[in-house]
Amino acid sequence: MIIKDGKIVKEISYGESAWDTTVCGKYLAVSTLKHLYLYDLSNPKNPREIWNRGGFN
């Protein structure tokens, strides 16, 4: 599914603020103060978390 109009199709909540995001193809990476998350965006309305790593400061 290609989203071209900039509408929000899904929000992801964390227990801390998101510091940075980047998209590469169908993947989304999100960093927070202490975590890094990687999502598969094959279906933007239902992003699938592939993995997350914690322990960063």
CHARMM-style PDB file with segment names, atoms N, HN, CA, C and O in Angstrom:
ATOM      1  N   MET     1       0.839  -1.171   0.000  1.00  0.00      PROA
ATOM      2  CA  MET     1       0.000   0.000   0.000  1.00  0.00      PROA
ATOM      3  C   MET     1       0.890   1.242   0.000  1.00  0.00      PROA
ATOM      4  O   MET     1       1.793   1.356   0.829  1.00  0.00      PROA
ATOM      5  N   ILE     2       0.647   2.156  -0.905  1.00  0.00      PROA
ATOM      6  HN  ILE     2      -0.086   2.064  -1.578  1.00  0.00      PROA
ATOM      7  CA  ILE     2       1.442   3.378  -0.994  1.00  0.00      PROA
ATOM      8  C   ILE     2       0.626   4.531  -0.422  1.00  0.00      PROA
ATOM      9  O   ILE     2      -0.495   4.793  -0.857  1.00  0.00      PROA
ATOM     10  N   ILE     3       1.212   5.219   0.564  1.00  0.00      PROA
ATOM     11  HN  ILE     3       2.123   5.006   0.917  1.00  0.00      PROA
ATOM     12  CA  ILE     3       0.564   6.366   1.187  1.00  0.00      PROA
ATOM     13  C   ILE     3       1.240   7.620   0.637  1.00  0.00      PROA
ATOM     14  O   ILE     3       2.429   7.835   0.871  1.00  0.00      PROA
ATOM     15  N   LYS     4       0.498   8.441  -0.085  1.00  0.00      PROA
ATOM     16  HN  LYS     4      -0.468   8.266  -0.276  1.00  0.00      PROA
ATOM     17  CA  LYS     4       1.099   9.622  -0.713  1.00  0.00      PROA
ATOM     18  C   LYS     4       0.568  10.942  -0.168  1.00  0.00      PROA
ATOM     19  O   LYS     4       1.156  11.989  -0.440  1.00  0.00      PROA
ATOM     20  N   ASP     5      -0.520  10.927   0.591  1.00  0.00      PROA
ATOM     21  HN  ASP     5      -0.998  10.076   0.812  1.00  0.00      PROA
ATOM     22  CA  ASP     5      -1.141  12.188   0.988  1.00  0.00      PROA
ATOM     23  C   ASP     5      -0.715  12.672   2.370  1.00  0.00      PROA
ATOM     24  O   ASP     5      -1.159  13.740   2.792  1.00  0.00      PROA
ATOM     25  N   GLY     6       0.131  11.929   3.095  1.00  0.00      PROA
ATOM     26  HN  GLY     6       0.492  11.062   2.751  1.00  0.00      PROA
ATOM     27  CA  GLY     6       0.623  12.358   4.397  1.00  0.00      PROA
ATOM     28  C   GLY     6      -0.322  12.101   5.557  1.00  0.00      PROA
ATOM     29  O   GLY     6      -0.046  12.538   6.675  1.00  0.00      PROA
ATOM     30  N   LYS     7      -1.433  11.404   5.325  1.00  0.00      PROA
ATOM     31  HN  LYS     7      -1.657  11.049   4.417  1.00  0.00      PROA
ATOM     32  CA  LYS     7      -2.369  11.098   6.407  1.00  0.00      PROA
ATOM     33  C   LYS     7      -1.755  10.084   7.367  1.00  0.00      PROA
ATOM     34  O   LYS     7      -0.995   9.205   6.963  1.00  0.00      PROA
ATOM     35  N   ILE     8      -2.104  10.226   8.654  1.00  0.00      PROA
ATOM     36  HN  ILE     8      -2.722  10.940   8.982  1.00  0.00      PROA
ATOM     37  CA  ILE     8      -1.684   9.252   9.657  1.00  0.00      PROA
ATOM     38  C   ILE     8      -2.560   8.015   9.506  1.00  0.00      PROA
ATOM     39  O   ILE     8      -3.786   8.111   9.562  1.00  0.00      PROA
ATOM     40  N   VAL     9      -1.939   6.855   9.316  1.00  0.00      PROA
ATOM     41  HN  VAL     9      -0.943   6.777   9.271  1.00  0.00      PROA
ATOM     42  CA  VAL     9      -2.705   5.616   9.189  1.00  0.00      PROA
ATOM     43  C   VAL     9      -2.556   4.739  10.424  1.00  0.00      PROA
ATOM     44  O   VAL     9      -3.367   3.840  10.645  1.00  0.00      PROA
ATOM     45  N   LYS    10      -1.525   4.993  11.236  1.00  0.00      PROA
ATOM     46  HN  LYS    10      -0.866   5.724  11.056  1.00  0.00      PROA
ATOM     47  CA  LYS    10      -1.320   4.215  12.451  1.00  0.00      PROA
ATOM     48  C   LYS    10      -0.375   4.983  13.357  1.00  0.00      PROA
ATOM     49  O   LYS    10       0.597   5.567  12.878  1.00  0.00      PROA
ATOM     50  N   GLU    11      -0.640   4.994  14.656  1.00  0.00      PROA
ATOM     51  HN  GLU    11      -1.430   4.519  15.046  1.00  0.00      PROA
ATOM     52  CA  GLU    11       0.267   5.580  15.632  1.00  0.00      PROA
ATOM     53  C   GLU    11       0.793   4.477  16.530  1.00  0.00      PROA
ATOM     54  O   GLU    11       0.062   3.556  16.895  1.00  0.00      PROA
ATOM     55  N   ILE    12       2.064   4.575  16.882  1.00  0.00      PROA
ATOM     56  HN  ILE    12       2.659   5.322  16.585  1.00  0.00      PROA
ATOM     57  CA  ILE    12       2.701   3.608  17.765  1.00  0.00      PROA
ATOM     58  C   ILE    12       3.104   4.357  19.030  1.00  0.00      PROA
ATOM     59  O   ILE    12       3.771   5.388  18.951  1.00  0.00      PROA
ATOM     60  N   SER    13       2.707   3.850  20.195  1.00  0.00      PROA
ATOM     61  HN  SER    13       2.165   3.012  20.260  1.00  0.00      PROA
ATOM     62  CA  SER    13       3.009   4.515  21.464  1.00  0.00      PROA
ATOM     63  C   SER    13       4.142   3.808  22.186  1.00  0.00      PROA
ATOM     64  O   SER    13       4.288   2.588  22.114  1.00  0.00      PROA
ATOM     65  N   TYR    14       4.939   4.605  22.881  1.00  0.00      PROA
ATOM     66  HN  TYR    14       4.820   5.596  22.939  1.00  0.00      PROA
ATOM     67  CA  TYR    14       6.050   4.107  23.680  1.00  0.00      PROA
ATOM     68  C   TYR    14       5.936   4.721  25.067  1.00  0.00      PROA
ATOM     69  O   TYR    14       5.237   5.718  25.244  1.00  0.00      PROA
ATOM     70  N   GLY    15       6.606   4.145  26.043  1.00  0.00      PROA
ATOM     71  HN  GLY    15       7.174   3.334  25.899  1.00  0.00      PROA
ATOM     72  CA  GLY    15       6.612   4.698  27.389  1.00  0.00      PROA
ATOM     73  C   GLY    15       7.612   5.834  27.530  1.00  0.00      PROA
ATOM     74  O   GLY    15       7.840   6.327  28.635  1.00  0.00      PROA
ATOM     75  N   GLU    16       8.205   6.252  26.427  1.00  0.00      PROA
ATOM     76  HN  GLU    16       8.019   5.851  25.530  1.00  0.00      PROA
ATOM     77  CA  GLU    16       9.181   7.338  26.412  1.00  0.00      PROA
ATOM     78  C   GLU    16       9.108   8.014  25.044  1.00  0.00      PROA
ATOM     79  O   GLU    16       8.524   7.475  24.104  1.00  0.00      PROA
ATOM     80  N   SER    17       9.699   9.184  24.946  1.00  0.00      PROA
ATOM     81  HN  SER    17      10.174   9.622  25.710  1.00  0.00      PROA
ATOM     82  CA  SER    17       9.647   9.933  23.691  1.00  0.00      PROA
ATOM     83  C   SER    17      10.491   9.282  22.600  1.00  0.00      PROA
ATOM     84  O   SER    17      11.560   8.735  22.868  1.00  0.00      PROA
ATOM     85  N   ALA    18      10.001   9.349  21.384  1.00  0.00      PROA
ATOM     86  HN  ALA    18       9.133   9.793  21.166  1.00  0.00      PROA
ATOM     87  CA  ALA    18      10.785   8.898  20.231  1.00  0.00      PROA
ATOM     88  C   ALA    18      11.753  10.008  19.859  1.00  0.00      PROA
ATOM     89  O   ALA    18      11.352  11.165  19.743  1.00  0.00      PROA
ATOM     90  N   TRP    19      13.023   9.670  19.671  1.00  0.00      PROA
ATOM     91  HN  TRP    19      13.349   8.729  19.766  1.00  0.00      PROA
ATOM     92  CA  TRP    19      14.053  10.661  19.359  1.00  0.00      PROA
ATOM     93  C   TRP    19      14.309  10.764  17.865  1.00  0.00      PROA
ATOM     94  O   TRP    19      14.542  11.858  17.351  1.00  0.00      PROA
ATOM     95  N   ASP    20      14.270   9.646  17.167  1.00  0.00      PROA
ATOM     96  HN  ASP    20      14.081   8.757  17.584  1.00  0.00      PROA
ATOM     97  CA  ASP    20      14.614   9.664  15.751  1.00  0.00      PROA
ATOM     98  C   ASP    20      13.889   8.529  15.052  1.00  0.00      PROA
ATOM     99  O   ASP    20      13.623   7.489  15.655  1.00  0.00      PROA
ATOM    100  N   THR    21      13.571   8.726  13.787  1.00  0.00      PROA
ATOM    101  HN  THR    21      13.787   9.571  13.297  1.00  0.00      PROA
ATOM    102  CA  THR    21      12.958   7.685  12.965  1.00  0.00      PROA
ATOM    103  C   THR    21      13.591   7.717  11.583  1.00  0.00      PROA
ATOM    104  O   THR    21      14.082   8.752  11.132  1.00  0.00      PROA
ATOM    105  N   THR    22      13.571   6.588  10.932  1.00  0.00      PROA
ATOM    106  HN  THR    22      13.172   5.748  11.299  1.00  0.00      PROA
ATOM    107  CA  THR    22      14.002   6.535   9.534  1.00  0.00      PROA
ATOM    108  C   THR    22      13.291   5.378   8.860  1.00  0.00      PROA
ATOM    109  O   THR    22      12.976   4.370   9.493  1.00  0.00      PROA
ATOM    110  N   VAL    23      13.043   5.533   7.567  1.00  0.00      PROA
ATOM    111  HN  VAL    23      13.299   6.351   7.052  1.00  0.00      PROA
ATOM    112  CA  VAL    23      12.391   4.499   6.774  1.00  0.00      PROA
ATOM    113  C   VAL    23      13.332   4.094   5.655  1.00  0.00      PROA
ATOM    114  O   VAL    23      13.943   4.942   5.005  1.00  0.00      PROA
ATOM    115  N   CYS    24      13.444   2.797   5.437  1.00  0.00      PROA
ATOM    116  HN  CYS    24      12.948   2.108   5.965  1.00  0.00      PROA
ATOM    117  CA  CYS    24      14.235   2.261   4.330  1.00  0.00      PROA
ATOM    118  C   CYS    24      13.407   1.167   3.679  1.00  0.00      PROA
ATOM    119  O   CYS    24      13.247   0.084   4.243  1.00  0.00      PROA
ATOM    120  N   GLY    25      12.882   1.446   2.496  1.00  0.00      PROA
ATOM    121  HN  GLY    25      13.012   2.325   2.038  1.00  0.00      PROA
ATOM    122  CA  GLY    25      12.018   0.473   1.835  1.00  0.00      PROA
ATOM    123  C   GLY    25      10.777   0.230   2.665  1.00  0.00      PROA
ATOM    124  O   GLY    25      10.014   1.157   2.936  1.00  0.00      PROA
ATOM    125  N   LYS    26      10.568  -1.018   3.071  1.00  0.00      PROA
ATOM    126  HN  LYS    26      11.187  -1.771   2.851  1.00  0.00      PROA
ATOM    127  CA  LYS    26       9.387  -1.368   3.864  1.00  0.00      PROA
ATOM    128  C   LYS    26       9.692  -1.456   5.358  1.00  0.00      PROA
ATOM    129  O   LYS    26       8.896  -2.013   6.115  1.00  0.00      PROA
ATOM    130  N   TYR    27      10.829  -0.917   5.794  1.00  0.00      PROA
ATOM    131  HN  TYR    27      11.475  -0.465   5.179  1.00  0.00      PROA
ATOM    132  CA  TYR    27      11.220  -0.992   7.206  1.00  0.00      PROA
ATOM    133  C   TYR    27      11.240   0.388   7.854  1.00  0.00      PROA
ATOM    134  O   TYR    27      11.590   1.386   7.224  1.00  0.00      PROA
ATOM    135  N   LEU    28      10.856   0.419   9.130  1.00  0.00      PROA
ATOM    136  HN  LEU    28      10.572  -0.392   9.642  1.00  0.00      PROA
ATOM    137  CA  LEU    28      10.877   1.633   9.936  1.00  0.00      PROA
ATOM    138  C   LEU    28      11.721   1.366  11.164  1.00  0.00      PROA
ATOM    139  O   LEU    28      11.499   0.382  11.869  1.00  0.00      PROA
ATOM    140  N   ALA    29      12.688   2.234  11.429  1.00  0.00      PROA
ATOM    141  HN  ALA    29      12.868   3.034  10.856  1.00  0.00      PROA
ATOM    142  CA  ALA    29      13.495   2.162  12.647  1.00  0.00      PROA
ATOM    143  C   ALA    29      13.137   3.366  13.511  1.00  0.00      PROA
ATOM    144  O   ALA    29      13.052   4.491  13.019  1.00  0.00      PROA
ATOM    145  N   VAL    30      12.927   3.118  14.808  1.00  0.00      PROA
ATOM    146  HN  VAL    30      12.996   2.204  15.208  1.00  0.00      PROA
ATOM    147  CA  VAL    30      12.583   4.172  15.762  1.00  0.00      PROA
ATOM    148  C   VAL    30      13.514   4.054  16.955  1.00  0.00      PROA
ATOM    149  O   VAL    30      13.657   2.978  17.536  1.00  0.00      PROA
ATOM    150  N   SER    31      14.150   5.168  17.321  1.00  0.00      PROA
ATOM    151  HN  SER    31      14.034   6.042  16.848  1.00  0.00      PROA
ATOM    152  CA  SER    31      14.969   5.163  18.530  1.00  0.00      PROA
ATOM    153  C   SER    31      14.313   6.051  19.575  1.00  0.00      PROA
ATOM    154  O   SER    31      13.791   7.123  19.271  1.00  0.00      PROA
ATOM    155  N   THR    32      14.354   5.569  20.827  1.00  0.00      PROA
ATOM    156  HN  THR    32      14.779   4.698  21.074  1.00  0.00      PROA
ATOM    157  CA  THR    32      13.897   6.340  21.968  1.00  0.00      PROA
ATOM    158  C   THR    32      15.121   6.565  22.846  1.00  0.00      PROA
ATOM    159  O   THR    32      16.238   6.239  22.443  1.00  0.00      PROA
ATOM    160  N   LEU    33      14.929   7.105  24.012  1.00  0.00      PROA
ATOM    161  HN  LEU    33      14.022   7.370  24.339  1.00  0.00      PROA
ATOM    162  CA  LEU    33      16.057   7.371  24.898  1.00  0.00      PROA
ATOM    163  C   LEU    33      16.816   6.087  25.237  1.00  0.00      PROA
ATOM    164  O   LEU    33      18.042   6.103  25.345  1.00  0.00      PROA
ATOM    165  N   LYS    34      16.091   4.972  25.406  1.00  0.00      PROA
ATOM    166  HN  LYS    34      15.095   4.959  25.318  1.00  0.00      PROA
ATOM    167  CA  LYS    34      16.738   3.738  25.857  1.00  0.00      PROA
ATOM    168  C   LYS    34      16.490   2.527  24.975  1.00  0.00      PROA
ATOM    169  O   LYS    34      16.939   1.434  25.319  1.00  0.00      PROA
ATOM    170  N   HSD    35      15.793   2.672  23.852  1.00  0.00      PROA
ATOM    171  HN  HSD    35      15.428   3.560  23.572  1.00  0.00      PROA
ATOM    172  CA  HSD    35      15.447   1.525  23.019  1.00  0.00      PROA
ATOM    173  C   HSD    35      15.614   1.830  21.526  1.00  0.00      PROA
ATOM    174  O   HSD    35      15.620   2.986  21.103  1.00  0.00      PROA
ATOM    175  N   LEU    36      15.747   0.771  20.759  1.00  0.00      PROA
ATOM    176  HN  LEU    36      15.742  -0.168  21.103  1.00  0.00      PROA
ATOM    177  CA  LEU    36      15.744   0.838  19.298  1.00  0.00      PROA
ATOM    178  C   LEU    36      14.750  -0.201  18.808  1.00  0.00      PROA
ATOM    179  O   LEU    36      14.821  -1.364  19.205  1.00  0.00      PROA
ATOM    180  N   TYR    37      13.829   0.206  17.953  1.00  0.00      PROA
ATOM    181  HN  TYR    37      13.771   1.151  17.631  1.00  0.00      PROA
ATOM    182  CA  TYR    37      12.779  -0.667  17.432  1.00  0.00      PROA
ATOM    183  C   TYR    37      12.902  -0.761  15.917  1.00  0.00      PROA
ATOM    184  O   TYR    37      13.279   0.206  15.253  1.00  0.00      PROA
ATOM    185  N   LEU    38      12.581  -1.935  15.376  1.00  0.00      PROA
ATOM    186  HN  LEU    38      12.275  -2.720  15.915  1.00  0.00      PROA
ATOM    187  CA  LEU    38      12.539  -2.128  13.930  1.00  0.00      PROA
ATOM    188  C   LEU    38      11.187  -2.734  13.568  1.00  0.00      PROA
ATOM    189  O   LEU    38      10.764  -3.734  14.149  1.00  0.00      PROA
ATOM    190  N   TYR    39      10.512  -2.107  12.592  1.00  0.00      PROA
ATOM    191  HN  TYR    39      10.856  -1.295  12.121  1.00  0.00      PROA
ATOM    192  CA  TYR    39       9.182  -2.545  12.164  1.00  0.00      PROA
ATOM    193  C   TYR    39       9.183  -2.886  10.677  1.00  0.00      PROA
ATOM    194  O   TYR    39       9.925  -2.303   9.886  1.00  0.00      PROA
ATOM    195  N   ASP    40       8.338  -3.839  10.321  1.00  0.00      PROA
ATOM    196  HN  ASP    40       7.735  -4.313  10.963  1.00  0.00      PROA
ATOM    197  CA  ASP    40       8.045  -4.170   8.926  1.00  0.00      PROA
ATOM    198  C   ASP    40       6.779  -3.410   8.563  1.00  0.00      PROA
ATOM    199  O   ASP    40       5.740  -3.590   9.199  1.00  0.00      PROA
ATOM    200  N   LEU    41       6.861  -2.566   7.547  1.00  0.00      PROA
ATOM    201  HN  LEU    41       7.705  -2.420   7.031  1.00  0.00      PROA
ATOM    202  CA  LEU    41       5.717  -1.752   7.132  1.00  0.00      PROA
ATOM    203  C   LEU    41       5.046  -2.273   5.864  1.00  0.00      PROA
ATOM    204  O   LEU    41       4.445  -1.501   5.117  1.00  0.00      PROA
ATOM    205  N   SER    42       5.147  -3.567   5.622  1.00  0.00      PROA
ATOM    206  HN  SER    42       5.636  -4.193   6.229  1.00  0.00      PROA
ATOM    207  CA  SER    42       4.481  -4.130   4.440  1.00  0.00      PROA
ATOM    208  C   SER    42       3.005  -3.756   4.423  1.00  0.00      PROA
ATOM    209  O   SER    42       2.433  -3.521   3.359  1.00  0.00      PROA
ATOM    210  N   ASN    43       2.386  -3.700   5.610  1.00  0.00      PROA
ATOM    211  HN  ASN    43       2.851  -3.891   6.474  1.00  0.00      PROA
ATOM    212  CA  ASN    43       1.009  -3.237   5.755  1.00  0.00      PROA
ATOM    213  C   ASN    43       1.057  -2.030   6.700  1.00  0.00      PROA
ATOM    214  O   ASN    43       1.076  -2.224   7.915  1.00  0.00      PROA
ATOM    215  N   PRO    44       1.078  -0.791   6.186  1.00  0.00      PROA
ATOM    216  CA  PRO    44       1.222   0.387   7.036  1.00  0.00      PROA
ATOM    217  C   PRO    44       0.132   0.537   8.099  1.00  0.00      PROA
ATOM    218  O   PRO    44       0.362   1.167   9.132  1.00  0.00      PROA
ATOM    219  N   LYS    45      -1.039  -0.029   7.861  1.00  0.00      PROA
ATOM    220  HN  LYS    45      -1.226  -0.541   7.022  1.00  0.00      PROA
ATOM    221  CA  LYS    45      -2.107   0.048   8.858  1.00  0.00      PROA
ATOM    222  C   LYS    45      -1.883  -0.928  10.005  1.00  0.00      PROA
ATOM    223  O   LYS    45      -2.527  -0.820  11.048  1.00  0.00      PROA
ATOM    224  N   ASN    46      -0.983  -1.871   9.820  1.00  0.00      PROA
ATOM    225  HN  ASN    46      -0.459  -1.959   8.973  1.00  0.00      PROA
ATOM    226  CA  ASN    46      -0.688  -2.856  10.856  1.00  0.00      PROA
ATOM    227  C   ASN    46       0.821  -3.150  10.865  1.00  0.00      PROA
ATOM    228  O   ASN    46       1.241  -4.246  10.495  1.00  0.00      PROA
ATOM    229  N   PRO    47       1.644  -2.158  11.293  1.00  0.00      PROA
ATOM    230  CA  PRO    47       3.094  -2.392  11.307  1.00  0.00      PROA
ATOM    231  C   PRO    47       3.444  -3.532  12.257  1.00  0.00      PROA
ATOM    232  O   PRO    47       2.881  -3.646  13.346  1.00  0.00      PROA
ATOM    233  N   ARG    48       4.381  -4.370  11.828  1.00  0.00      PROA
ATOM    234  HN  ARG    48       4.838  -4.277  10.943  1.00  0.00      PROA
ATOM    235  CA  ARG    48       4.760  -5.539  12.627  1.00  0.00      PROA
ATOM    236  C   ARG    48       6.150  -5.299  13.209  1.00  0.00      PROA
ATOM    237  O   ARG    48       7.114  -5.078  12.476  1.00  0.00      PROA
ATOM    238  N   GLU    49       6.239  -5.345  14.550  1.00  0.00      PROA
ATOM    239  HN  GLU    49       5.457  -5.524  15.146  1.00  0.00      PROA
ATOM    240  CA  GLU    49       7.539  -5.189  15.200  1.00  0.00      PROA
ATOM    241  C   GLU    49       8.380  -6.429  14.927  1.00  0.00      PROA
ATOM    242  O   GLU    49       7.964  -7.547  15.232  1.00  0.00      PROA
ATOM    243  N   ILE    50       9.558  -6.232  14.357  1.00  0.00      PROA
ATOM    244  HN  ILE    50       9.896  -5.324  14.110  1.00  0.00      PROA
ATOM    245  CA  ILE    50      10.468  -7.340  14.071  1.00  0.00      PROA
ATOM    246  C   ILE    50      11.339  -7.611  15.283  1.00  0.00      PROA
ATOM    247  O   ILE    50      11.521  -8.763  15.677  1.00  0.00      PROA
ATOM    248  N   TRP    51      11.879  -6.555  15.876  1.00  0.00      PROA
ATOM    249  HN  TRP    51      11.731  -5.619  15.556  1.00  0.00      PROA
ATOM    250  CA  TRP    51      12.667  -6.706  17.100  1.00  0.00      PROA
ATOM    251  C   TRP    51      12.833  -5.366  17.787  1.00  0.00      PROA
ATOM    252  O   TRP    51      12.572  -4.314  17.204  1.00  0.00      PROA
ATOM    253  N   ASN    52      13.273  -5.420  19.040  1.00  0.00      PROA
ATOM    254  HN  ASN    52      13.485  -6.275  19.514  1.00  0.00      PROA
ATOM    255  CA  ASN    52      13.658  -4.206  19.754  1.00  0.00      PROA
ATOM    256  C   ASN    52      14.808  -4.539  20.681  1.00  0.00      PROA
ATOM    257  O   ASN    52      14.940  -5.670  21.148  1.00  0.00      PROA
ATOM    258  N   ARG    53      15.632  -3.553  20.938  1.00  0.00      PROA
ATOM    259  HN  ARG    53      15.526  -2.634  20.558  1.00  0.00      PROA
ATOM    260  CA  ARG    53      16.779  -3.703  21.838  1.00  0.00      PROA
ATOM    261  C   ARG    53      16.734  -2.567  22.843  1.00  0.00      PROA
ATOM    262  O   ARG    53      16.471  -1.419  22.486  1.00  0.00      PROA
ATOM    263  N   GLY    54      16.988  -2.887  24.079  1.00  0.00      PROA
ATOM    264  HN  GLY    54      17.203  -3.820  24.370  1.00  0.00      PROA
ATOM    265  CA  GLY    54      16.995  -1.888  25.142  1.00  0.00      PROA
ATOM    266  C   GLY    54      18.367  -1.739  25.753  1.00  0.00      PROA
ATOM    267  O   GLY    54      19.328  -2.387  25.337  1.00  0.00      PROA
ATOM    268  N   GLY    55      18.444  -0.874  26.751  1.00  0.00      PROA
ATOM    269  HN  GLY    55      17.664  -0.348  27.089  1.00  0.00      PROA
ATOM    270  CA  GLY    55      19.684  -0.701  27.479  1.00  0.00      PROA
ATOM    271  C   GLY    55      20.551   0.433  27.011  1.00  0.00      PROA
ATOM    272  O   GLY    55      21.673   0.587  27.494  1.00  0.00      PROA
ATOM    273  N   PHE    56      20.067   1.235  26.083  1.00  0.00      PROA
ATOM    274  HN  PHE    56      19.156   1.110  25.690  1.00  0.00      PROA
ATOM    275  CA  PHE    56      20.847   2.381  25.608  1.00  0.00      PROA
ATOM    276  C   PHE    56      20.657   3.562  26.537  1.00  0.00      PROA
ATOM    277  O   PHE    56      19.596   3.704  27.144  1.00  0.00      PROA
ATOM    278  N   ASN    57      21.650   4.399  26.658  1.00  0.00      PROA
ATOM    279  HN  ASN    57      22.512   4.284  26.164  1.00  0.00      PROA
ATOM    280  CA  ASN    57      21.536   5.639  27.435  1.00  0.00      PROA
ATOM    281  C   ASN    57      22.047   6.789  26.630  1.00  0.00      PROA
ATOM    282  OT1 ASN    57      22.040   7.925  27.103  1.00  0.00      PROA
TER     283      ASN     57
END
